[in-house]
Amino acid sequence: MERITVLGATGSIGVSTLDVLARHPERYQVYALTASTSWQQLAEQVRAHRPRFAVLSDATAAQALREALADADCDTEVLAGEQALVDVAAAGEVDTVMAAIVGAAGLLPTFAAVESGKKVLLANKEVLVMAGGLFMAEARRSGAQILPIDSEHNAIFQCLPLQKALAAGCELAELGVRKILLTASGGPFRSTPVAELAGVTPVQACAHPNWDMGQKISVDSATMMNKGLELIEACWLFNCTPDDIEVLIHPQSVIHSMVEYVDGSVLAQLGNPDMRTPIAHALGWPERVASGVPALDMVAAARLDFSAPDYERFPCLLLAEQAASMGLTAPAVLNAANEVAVAAFLQGDLAFTDIAEVNKRVLLAAQLTEPVDLGVVQLADAKARQHARRLIDAGLV
C-alpha cells in the first residue's frame, strides 16, 4: 500500500486526487489530509478516507473539526498549524505527497516533503516560482521524485524522453528538443474587447470556460498570470530557459502541451480537461491507472485552434516572462504581489486591469537578491506583499 499525504485536500486538486485514490483502495492509503480553514469539508473527507491525521492551518478551525468528529467512529488525530503541515509531509510513514496547497502557503510543507526524499506530486507551481533553484537542488540531494500535476507540465513530461525525467541537469538540446509549446485556454476574456476588461467582476473572472478551479487560480487564468507562472515552473522542471518555451492560446484545452523536436516532429498529449488525468498519471507512474475520466471523443472535439497571446490583453503574462529572464528573487516578488492583488480584486478593492499594474509596480521597485536560502525568498515575498498592500490601500493604482 502506497501511503499518501494530500496537502490542500479541500481544493479542486485535492478533491480530484481523493476521487482517483478511492478508485484504487487496494493500492493507495491516505495517511494525512490537510486544509486551511474548510473544516466542514475536511470532516466529510476524514469520514470517507479515515486518515491517520487531519491538519488545518487555523487553530480555531481545527478545534471545530475535533468537535465534529467527536461522535464519529474515527481514530483520526486533528492537528493545527504550519509545523503540523510540515510534519505530515515529511513523516517517515509517507511514500507520496500531493502538494496542492495554493500559493506561497505551500512552500514549507512541500519543501519538507522534498527534503525527506518523497515522491512529490507537484501541483503547487508557486514553490518552483519562488524557490526553484533551491527546490530542484534539494530534490537531487535527497533523491525525491518530482512529478508535475499541472496539466501542461504533465503533458510535457509525457512527451519528453523517459531519461529526461530521470537525468538531473540534462539539457533539452541533448534530447533533440527544439522547443516546448505551452498551451493556454486564454480564459474567459480571450475575445472580450480590451476596453471592457476594467469592468470585469470577480464572478465573471472566476467563470472559466473549460476548467473547474478555485477562485485564485481562476483569476490567474483570466489574466494569464497562471500561464506566466507555469512558464517559470517549466524552466525549473525541464532545465530550460524562457527562450525555449512558446506560449500558444488553444481555446479547446484538448492539447495540454507539446514538445517540438529538431527533426520536425511535434509530440502532443491530448485529453479531456479534467485534472484527474494528470493526477492518475503521476500517481501510477511509470504505470498507468484508471482516473475515471471519460475517453476523449475526437469527433466531438472536431477542431483544434491556436493563436499567439496578445500582451495588451494579457500584460501579466509579459510580466512573468520578464521576471523569468530577470531571475534572482524576481519571480518570488511577482508571485507575492499577484497574490495580494488577486485577493484585493476578489474582495472588490481593486479593478481587474489593476492587478497587472500592481504587479508591474512592485516588480520594478523591488531590490532583487540571490535566493541562497528559503529565508531570503521569504523576506522578498514579505516585502513584495507589503508594497502591494500599500499601493492598494493608498489607491495608487
C-alpha positions in Angstrom: 0.0 0.0 0.0 1.3 3.4 -1.0 0.7 5.9 1.8 -0.2 9.4 0.8 -0.5 12.8 2.3 -2.7 15.2 0.5 -1.7 18.8 1.2 -4.7 21.0 0.2 -7.3 18.3 0.3 -10.4 20.5 0.1 -9.2 22.4 -3.0 -10.1 21.3 -6.6 -6.9 19.3 -7.0 -7.2 17.7 -3.6 -10.8 16.6 -4.3 -9.8 15.2 -7.6 -6.9 13.3 -6.0 -9.2 11.7 -3.5 -11.5 10.7 -6.2 -8.7 8.9 -8.0 -7.4 7.3 -4.8 -10.9 6.0 -3.9 -10.9 4.1 -7.2 -7.8 2.1 -6.1 -8.3 1.1 -2.5 -6.1 -1.9 -2.9 -3.2 0.3 -4.0 -3.4 3.6 -2.0 -3.9 4.5 1.6 -4.5 8.1 2.8 -2.1 9.0 5.7 -3.0 12.6 6.2 -5.4 15.3 4.8 -4.8 19.0 5.2 -6.7 22.2 4.6 -6.6 25.8 5.6 -9.9 26.6 7.3 -12.5 24.4 5.5 -13.2 22.1 8.4 -16.7 21.1 7.4 -15.5 19.7 4.0 -12.4 18.2 5.6 -14.7 16.4 8.1 -16.5 14.8 5.3 -13.3 13.7 3.7 -12.0 12.3 7.0 -15.1 10.2 7.5 -14.7 8.8 3.9 -11.0 8.2 3.9 -10.0 7.6 7.5 -6.6 9.2 7.5 -4.2 8.9 10.4 -4.0 12.7 10.7 -6.1 15.7 9.6 -4.4 19.1 9.7 -5.8 22.6 9.5 -3.7 25.8 9.3 -6.2 27.6 11.5 -6.3 26.5 15.2 -10.0 27.6 15.6 -11.0 25.5 12.5 -9.0 22.6 13.9 -11.0 22.7 17.2 -14.2 22.8 15.2 -13.1 19.7 13.3 -12.2 17.9 16.6 -15.7 18.6 17.9 -17.3 17.5 14.6 -15.5 14.2 14.7 -16.0 13.5 18.4 -19.0 11.3 18.0 -17.7 9.6 14.9 -16.1 6.2 14.9 -12.8 7.7 13.7 -9.3 7.4 15.1 -8.0 10.4 13.1 -5.9 12.8 15.1 -6.6 16.5 14.4 -3.6 18.8 14.3 -3.2 22.6 13.7 -0.5 25.0 12.4 2.3 25.2 9.8 4.6 22.8 11.7 1.9 20.1 11.6 1.7 20.6 7.8 5.5 20.1 7.6 5.3 17.0 9.9 2.7 15.1 7.9 4.6 16.0 4.6 7.9 14.7 6.0 6.6 11.7 8.1 8.6 8.5 7.7 5.4 6.5 7.1 4.6 8.6 4.0 5.6 7.5 0.5 3.9 10.1 -1.6 2.9 13.7 -1.1 0.3 15.5 -3.2 1.4 19.2 -2.9 -1.8 21.0 -3.8 -1.8 24.0 -1.3 -2.4 27.1 -3.4 0.2 29.9 -3.3 3.1 30.7 -1.1 1.5 28.9 1.9 2.6 25.6 0.3 6.3 26.5 0.3 7.5 25.0 3.6 5.5 21.7 3.7 6.3 21.0 0.1 10.0 21.7 0.7 9.8 19.4 3.7 8.5 16.6 1.5 11.4 17.1 -0.9 13.9 17.2 1.9 12.6 13.9 3.1 13.0 12.2 -0.3 9.3 11.6 -1.0 7.6 11.1 -4.3 6.2 14.6 -4.7 3.2 15.2 -7.0 3.7 18.9 -7.6 0.5 20.9 -8.1 1.8 24.0 -6.3 3.6 25.9 -9.0 4.4 28.7 -6.6 7.0 26.6 -4.9 9.1 26.5 -8.0 8.3 30.1 -8.9 9.6 31.3 -5.5 12.5 28.9 -4.9 13.0 26.8 -8.0 16.8 26.5 -7.7 16.7 25.6 -4.0 13.9 23.1 -4.6 15.5 21.3 -7.5 18.9 21.2 -5.8 17.3 19.6 -2.7 15.5 17.1 -4.8 18.8 16.0 -6.4 20.4 15.7 -2.9 17.5 13.8 -1.3 16.6 11.6 -4.2 13.0 13.0 -4.1 11.0 12.2 -7.3 9.1 15.2 -8.6 6.1 14.5 -10.9 4.3 17.5 -12.3 0.5 17.7 -11.9 -0.4 20.9 -13.8 -1.9 19.5 -16.9 0.6 21.4 -19.1 3.7 20.3 -17.3 2.4 16.7 -17.0 1.8 16.8 -20.8 5.4 18.0 -21.4 6.7 15.3 -19.0 4.8 12.6 -21.1 6.1 14.0 -24.4 9.8 14.1 -23.4 12.0 11.0 -23.5 11.9 9.0 -20.3 15.5 9.7 -19.5 14.7 13.4 -19.3 12.5 12.8 -16.3 15.3 10.9 -14.7 18.5 12.7 -15.6 19.5 15.6 -13.4 20.7 18.6 -15.4 20.0 17.1 -18.8 19.7 19.9 -21.5 16.8 19.9 -23.9 19.3 20.1 -26.8 20.9 16.8 -25.8 17.5 15.2 -26.3 17.0 16.7 -29.8 14.3 19.1 -28.4 13.9 22.4 -30.3 11.2 24.0 -28.1 8.4 23.4 -25.6 4.9 24.6 -26.7 3.0 25.5 -23.6 -0.7 25.8 -24.3 -3.2 28.1 -22.6 -7.0 28.3 -22.9 -7.0 32.1 -22.8 -9.5 32.1 -20.1 -13.0 33.7 -20.2 -11.8 37.0 -21.7 -9.7 35.9 -24.7 -12.1 37.6 -27.1 -13.5 40.3 -24.8 -12.7 43.9 -26.1 -9.7 45.2 -24.1 -11.6 48.4 -23.3 -14.2 46.4 -21.4 -11.8 44.5 -19.1 -11.6 47.2 -16.5 -15.2 46.5 -15.6 -14.8 42.7 -15.2 -16.3 41.4 -11.9 -14.9 38.6 -9.7 -17.8 36.3 -10.7 -17.0 36.8 -14.4 -13.3 36.3 -13.9 -13.9 33.0 -12.0 -16.2 31.6 -14.7 -13.5 29.6 -16.6 -14.9 28.1 -19.8 -13.1 24.8 -19.6 -11.8 24.1 -16.1 -13.4 23.9 -12.6 -10.8 25.6 -10.4 -10.6 27.6 -7.2 -11.0 31.4 -7.2 -7.3 32.3 -7.1 -6.3 30.1 -10.0 -9.4 31.1 -12.0 -8.5 34.8 -11.8 -4.9 33.9 -12.7 -6.1 32.1 -15.7 -8.3 35.1 -16.7 -5.2 37.4 -16.5 -2.9 34.6 -17.9 -0.6 35.1 -14.9 -1.2 31.4 -14.3 0.4 30.7 -17.7 3.3 33.0 -16.8 3.9 31.2 -13.5 3.7 27.9 -15.4 6.4 29.1 -17.8 8.7 29.8 -14.8 7.8 26.4 -13.4 8.6 24.7 -16.7 12.1 26.3 -16.8 12.9 24.7 -13.5 11.2 21.3 -14.1 12.8 20.8 -17.6 16.1 22.7 -17.2 15.4 25.2 -19.9 15.1 29.0 -20.4 12.2 31.2 -21.3 13.5 31.3 -24.9 13.0 27.5 -25.1 9.2 27.9 -24.4 6.5 29.3 -26.7 3.0 30.0 -25.3 0.1 29.3 -27.5 -3.6 30.1 -27.0 -5.6 26.9 -27.5 -9.3 27.6 -26.6 -10.4 24.0 -26.6 -8.0 22.8 -23.9 -7.7 19.4 -25.6 -4.0 19.5 -26.3 -2.4 20.2 -22.9 1.1 21.0 -24.3 3.5 19.9 -26.9 7.2 19.2 -27.5 8.9 20.1 -30.8 12.0 18.1 -31.9 14.8 19.1 -34.2 13.6 16.6 -36.8 10.3 18.4 -37.2 8.3 16.0 -35.0 5.9 17.6 -32.6 4.6 15.3 -29.8 1.4 16.3 -28.1 -0.6 15.0 -25.1 -4.4 15.2 -25.6 -7.2 14.6 -23.2 -10.4 16.0 -21.8 -9.9 19.0 -19.5 -10.1 17.0 -16.2 -7.3 17.1 -13.6 -7.9 13.5 -12.7 -5.9 12.5 -15.8 -2.6 14.1 -14.8 -3.2 13.1 -11.2 -3.7 9.5 -12.1 -0.7 9.6 -14.4 1.6 10.8 -11.7 0.1 8.5 -9.0 0.7 5.4 -11.2 3.9 6.5 -13.0 5.6 4.7 -14.6 2.5 2.5 -14.8 -1.0 3.7 -15.8 -4.0 3.6 -13.5 -7.7 4.4 -14.2 -8.7 8.0 -13.5 -12.4 7.9 -14.0 -12.1 10.5 -16.9 -14.3 9.7 -20.0 -12.4 8.9 -23.2 -11.7 11.9 -25.4 -14.2 12.0 -28.3 -12.2 13.3 -31.2 -15.2 13.6 -33.5 -17.0 15.8 -30.9 -13.8 17.8 -30.4 -13.9 18.4 -34.2 -11.3 21.2 -34.4 -8.3 22.5 -32.6 -7.4 26.2 -32.8 -4.2 28.0 -31.9 -3.1 31.7 -31.8 -0.3 33.8 -30.3 -1.1 35.6 -26.9 -1.9 39.3 -27.0 0.2 41.1 -24.5 -2.0 44.1 -24.4 -4.8 41.9 -23.3 -2.6 39.8 -21.0 0.1 42.1 -19.6 0.6 39.7 -16.6 2.0 37.0 -19.0 4.6 39.5 -20.2 5.5 40.4 -16.7 6.0 36.8 -15.8 8.2 36.3 -18.9 10.3 39.3 -17.8 10.6 38.0 -14.3 11.8 34.7 -15.5 14.5 36.4 -17.6 15.5 38.7 -14.7 16.0 35.7 -12.3 17.1 36.3 -8.7 14.1 36.9 -6.5 12.1 38.5 -9.3 9.7 35.5 -9.7 9.1 35.4 -5.9 8.4 39.1 -5.9 5.9 38.9 -8.8 4.1 35.9 -7.3 3.7 37.7 -3.9 2.4 40.9 -5.5 0.0 38.9 -7.6 -1.4 37.0 -4.6 -2.2 40.3 -2.8 -3.6 41.9 -5.9 -5.9 39.0 -6.8 -7.1 38.9 -3.2 -7.9 42.6 -3.4 -9.8 42.1 -6.7 -11.8 39.2 -5.3 -12.8 41.4 -2.3 -13.9 44.3 -4.6 -11.0 46.6 -3.7 -9.2 46.5 -7.0 -10.2 46.6 -10.6 -9.4 43.6 -12.8 -7.0 45.5 -15.0 -5.2 47.0 -12.0 -3.9 43.5 -11.0 -1.3 43.9 -13.7 -0.5 47.4 -12.6 0.2 46.4 -9.0 2.3 43.5 -10.2 4.3 45.8 -12.5 5.0 48.5 -9.9 6.1 46.0 -7.2 8.3 44.1 -9.6 10.1 47.2 -11.0 10.6 48.7 -7.5 12.0 45.5 -5.8 15.6 45.1 -4.8 16.4 41.7 -6.2 18.8 39.4 -4.5 20.2 35.9 -5.0 17.8 33.4 -3.4 20.5 31.5 -1.5 18.1 30.0 1.1 14.4 30.0 2.0 14.9 32.9 4.4 15.9 35.2 1.5 12.9 34.0 -0.5 10.5 34.6 2.4 11.9 38.1 3.0 11.5 39.0 -0.6 7.9 37.6 -0.5 7.1 39.6 2.6 8.4 42.9 1.3 6.6 42.5 -2.0 3.3 41.8 -0.2 3.8 44.9 2.0 4.5 47.1 -1.1 1.4 45.7 -2.9 -0.8 46.4 0.0 0.5 49.9 0.4 -0.3 50.6 -3.3 -3.8 49.2 -3.0 -4.7 50.8 0.4 -3.4 54.2 -0.8 -5.4 54.0 -4.0 -2.3 54.5 -6.1 -3.5 52.3 -8.9 
